[in-house]
Amino acid sequence: VVADAQVRRGAVDSFGHEDVSALDEAELTARLTKEAATPFLLSEGPLMRLLVCTAAPDRHVLLFVAHHIVFDGVSMFVLLNELFHTYEAFGLGRPAGLKPLPASYADFVAWERRFLESSEGAASRRFWLDRLSGTLPRLTLPIEQTPDAAGQVAARKLTLGLDDALVSRIRDVCRAMPAARSVSYPAFFLGIYQLLLYRYTGESDIIVGMPVAGRPQKDFEGLIGHFVNMIPVRCRIDDQQPVRDFLVDLDSTVLDGLDHSTYPFVSLVADLGSGSAAQKDPVFEVVFAFQSGNLARPSGMPQRGGLLQKLEVLDEFQQGGEYKLSLEIIESRSGFAVNLKYDAQRISESHIGAFMKHYVNLIESVVSEPRAGLRRHAWLSGEERAQELLDWNATGREYELSKGLHEWFEEQARLRPQAVAATYESQELSYGQLDRRANQLAHHLKNRCVKADTVVGLCVERSLEMVIGLLGILKAGGAYAPLDPHYPAERLAYMLADCGTPVLLTQARWAQTLPAFAGEVLCLDEDWSRIAQEDEGPGGVKGSGQDLAYVIYTSGST
């Protein structure tokens, strides 16, 4: 800071200065964070403010905060460029020498209005309405949680630099795409992002928002204002498609979108009519951005020599939380860094950490086998796959094999006899009622020589009689053979003969349609008055885990 420089605060009523020499680093960070989070009053302004904090005679922190309605990312480059030029010039006693601007924001607004009324604007409108035709997908991540009712955004960021070996493989894969066509780095990283979102949600139709500079003419490049535009990148994922073909197609989709990126996103939302109070983020809810170059010193910014040699950019104070999840790739000479920006009210830090690992895992899988189909590429680590396939499926338990199935049921009937055990349409049976009726049937079957491992046919429709029949057979010691009454007579005849059952349990409406049968036919509805003469008390045989429980005839395909 130039020691004898004078600032006329009356000219900038949003300028502030504080002596923070008594604060430690944590306290200073907290003070700056609080100031950065202070909301603007759109109805009153100002919509930009600066705070200079003096921590020591030779250390000052400048915090600049602007509302997004009057500022964007490129505006920050413009501001820093002019600020550093002016700072260095004043420090050396020279005039700033800033050139007059060739246009104003009002000129941009007028240009945009003319564009919307032109044939080019109409063509862009048709393009986007075609791309976003049909029902728009709503992306719900399984890691989301319901934010506080107050609706306060807790913007957070997780950053990870990709190692040199992985960066080298990414570059090789992007250069070695089919048909002598390379894939751009933005399309590569966006494709991996969309593929991971598909893996997380199971949704194959995914729309991701992507910011573009939105400065269609050179005269607008040096202006400060809200020019940034969003384009929705929609892809439909086919698991069978090779990943290299998927990335090439996505690259074409992105390029087509950029060709029509001048069409304002706010106009597109109005065209679609998708905005509503219940859906905060129309069209898309997750965002991808690719930043190329050194953000701390963009092109044209003075080198950090002389008065700027001790300049340090504190990048922890950045905009965030507008969307529930934003993935940003920062390209520099040393490689790529991945930023995940998120709202901590909606996604936890642990879930974001896992998402970052899965993103890198998927990149490593893709660069290892770029010709493989999308479904082949792993996003879980080896440990997570083992947990999912082995640990979570290790559900085996030791059971008392000396008891039969019917004995386990009898135990429940003793513990909760009044509880409902089975319902069918408007009918129901409690555990006690079902147990007593099954006991009566078991006694009746035992009197007809049914014993351990005797197969008893059960030819009924779904009903309470079916449950009574099944339990009664098991209580008698037998094994049930389910027979579908809708089967052809020849099939039923074969099954009855093959299983050698001496007794067939059925219902009266099927008794006349069954094939000839040498054994006894017992109707569980029409003949129940005879069965009901049996004792309701337990009389079932003691089962064993080795006893035959059922005989099932299949089509051969199971």
Steps between C-alpha positions, in 0.01 A plus 500: 500500500636842406552674834398853403208407273174669588158345446190719477246281678216729402554392139456134587254451784554123492868530597613400850824475692573310820802451721517124561851488646362357826339202322672167440463316165190305605329813630590693185361222282178500703469879464550485124259206468230690688549810284492294180172336607323827583208528256438792264180703483409495133245776548754741648855405403791534478551158342878499543709564810867501593658446838870561567626326814839610634664208679846659520675807356616290205204262476153595381208285389258631238157334495283574199137384503253549217148380431486263206237716331773756416808279486633171362823301476642688201416827678734393778783464250421845359486655846822340622679591179407867532554502877851360474594727210371804689660394829839451338474823302406708806777338702750609236352849472360444152145557375291185470461543125179300477350511152141618445251216474364437148155403630282492810275239662203688359643435152508128579136505616399674176700247296333208678153641431580529130635143502178361653295671230723378217480183291819379669333534840193310375724220368677473837167488677386211277829320563465509879131413503581196287787397730277535807183350356299251701496465877808651659674264744524596866830385648476385861826382652479225763749698712268802526345604828221744576641848575399702804169680479683833525641433155847637578766384253820357647739522202796261521773385260717189475809514277719219371795520261536209256840332506739539207469140381121520479515840324733352239263209434203738471685703237590182308140372500358835385747509211445138397127502428357325189470642148808718552292711739618619833267573789527829685595495865171665603302224323715230663455626855132582442440151362651336808286728718178406319592132508556518877167678549340217304666243726383685810139550391423238234362782282620460141360839388719763664522877455800690635529879485820648357597869524629688196650850489200649320695785337410464133696803375856613561384841626335327797809310613636779721173586674391425855150357539292184493568352156543132591244271342412140581449228241332170589699197380264205469621146445323165496731228622504157337689251717601297194669789317882504501628784712704654218186522280309650791766769548517582129121537487503716812772721354276562196207574730705757692623665178144521367393661826784752483393593147164603649627627835404861427134421567435620860429222745236712674314526169527124454352438847210730411453315169487167680274628777682275747568742782297453816521571869522128571792449262772749585735411217311457170642282221807387700617480860866406459769698319832438325763763424841482333749779571809516284809691606631658818206654682725694731653691207298479178634611164595867488540535876834648607769270626541481877816696515580830663210615717306179425771249586340418837147479365306195618151395387283347773280266300305361797264798473305414188144491384322170555181322599281620211453136395495191710813372326751665266808333357773731376819400318793740522763454231850634557846433363552236771180305422142494621333566834145397587277728708175372644282788617193408700244614754586335832136538602410252226805272467735399781878535491547121523274439202685762295830336589366166376364663182845646427664158543242339274559766234874431498439123503281535192762712321765234570271224372415690180860585409594135562235361260367774269358242257292319763127558539382749759363227724846344532654798673530482876441795728521322833837420654601140558415534868154644421427222251596240759277673754206514258532148360633310801467683831147635450390163364649304787152448643536133589384405847514186706152355546376219722481222242317265734176697444276483198337800336164425661659498846638850449148607408355331809743697716370828353141382551570448869666841536239707309182299440283807432731658240395479136693225325343493152260714299331439166266762357252568784588184698763460767626245751687563822800289598284309747223430249741393228689274741181326619368439148836369383503265802158361403618438144822337626304253716275422204797433270680285755188282521547449125855368539682824433831489684855632468602564137155404362426728204155662508366684194368853554294621201338828605494865399652770720275504806493443874434131422840487330676615820298261717581215262872573493532519880274198556712283268822602677346442846404147390864441404437504127639706214277712277501490120344822365287441188361789298131427427532694174755252361388269215347173622784299342759698699311458827455126436873459446588693818253305716631169371864597526492626861295196615272696733230300682294813577416807291379817671297733278192726487152398392502714185801304369405149612297422187767625256793303644631195309423149622677435830528169690552661841261691725385850399425730793341845446618752757178704468217254430639219721607724786203399715654149524850633561368732772404193708870441569684618813616867491791423728858446389574161366755573233811291472834636617678625194861498394706713271558186293130427438352543154297824491371525141526365147478761226472436127650775283518570129868414496612861463537570873 
